[in-house]
Amino acid sequence: MILVLTLLVLMVRLFGQNPTQSREYYLQKSKNQKTTGWVLLAGGTAMAITGAIIFENSDLLSDDPSSENGALLFAGGVVADLVSIPFFISGAKNAGKAAAISFSNQKALVPQRDGLAMKVRPSITLRITL
């Protein structure tokens, strides 16, 4: 019973691993995330500036709703600016993953009739920085 449970746990762990994606996948993902980050940052900054101008020019003592609208627009712009930060961070991480995956020729021992021979084989290299 213990052996069967151990094998089940190992099988779940083996099938739960994600395959390594290609370099182009990580580059495209990084580009999309950085573009999203820049759009959020530019839009949020424009909203915050517009909201600040509207709030500054409104009369706080009157019942003019433009002061509320300006404050809400400013707050929305600040939130959009803050939301752009994780997109820049994840875009940089995916660019680093793309840089870590490369194709290269590695020397490998290959069995032959009279022993082992050193031959060059094409391979995918994954560099893990600690």
N, C-alpha and C positions, 0 to 999 in steps of 0.2 A: 504494500500500500504506500509506504514512504517512497519507494522507488518511482512509482507511477506519479505521485504528486510532484516529486522533484523533476521528472521529465516534463510534466505539464508546465511547471513554472519556467523551465528553460525554453520550452517551445514558445510560450507567450513572449518571453524576452526576445527571442530570435525574430519572430514575426513582427514585433513592435518597432524594430529599427527602421529608420527612414533611409532610403537610398540617397547617395550623394548626387546632387544635381550638377549640371554642367556649368562651365564658366560663363557661358552666354546667358544662362538662366539668372545667375546672380548679378551679372552686369545689368541686364534688363530690369531686374527687380530693384536694384540700387538706383537706376536712372528714374524709374517711375516714382520711387519714394522721395527722391530729391526734388523732382518736379512738383509733387504734391506738397512738399514742405515749402518750396518757394512760392507756390500759389497761395497757400494759407498765410504765409508771412506777408506777402505783398498785399493781399486782400485785407488781412487783419490790420495792418498798419494804415492802409487807406481808410478803413472803417473807423479806426481809433482817432485819426486826425480829423476826419469829417465830423465825428461825434463830438470831439473837443471843440471844434469851431462852432457847431450848432449850439452846444451847451454854453459856450462863452458869450455868444451873441443873444441868447434868450434872456428874457426878463424873469428872474426867479420869483418875484413877488406877485406877478400876475398869474392868471389861470392858463397860461400858454402851455400847451402840451409839448412844445418843441424842446423844452428843457429836459423833460423825461425822455423824449425820443433821442436827444443828443447823448444823455447819460447811458441809455441802453445800447446805442450804437457804439459808443466808446467801450463799454464793457464787453460787447460782442467782439470787437476788434482785438481787445487784449486777450480774450479767450482764444481766438483764432491764432494769434501770435504764439501763445503758449502751447497750443495743440501742434504747431508745426515742429516743435523741438524734437519729439520722439521720431518723427519721420526723417529728420536729418540724421539722428543717431542710428536708426536702423538702416538707413541708406549707406552710411559709412561702414557699418558692420558687414553688410552684404557685399560692398566693394572689397573689403578685406578678405572675405571668403572667396571672391572671384580671383583675387590675386594669389590666394593660397593653392588653387587648383591649376595645375599646368600639365602639359604633355612633355615628356622627356624620354631619352634613351637611357636605360639602366643596364648595367652589366649583371648577368645572371649565369650561374652554373647550369649547364645543360648536359644531361647524360649522353654519352656517345659509346661506340663499341668498345673502345679501349680506355674508358674512364670518363672523367668530367672535363668539359671545355667551357671556357669563359666566352660568352657571346653577348652581343648587345641586343636588347629587346625593347621595343617601344612600350611605354607605360604611362599611366596617369599618376601624377604625383600630388599628394595632398600634404601640404606643409601645415603643421599644427604648432602655433606659437604659444608658449606657456608664460 
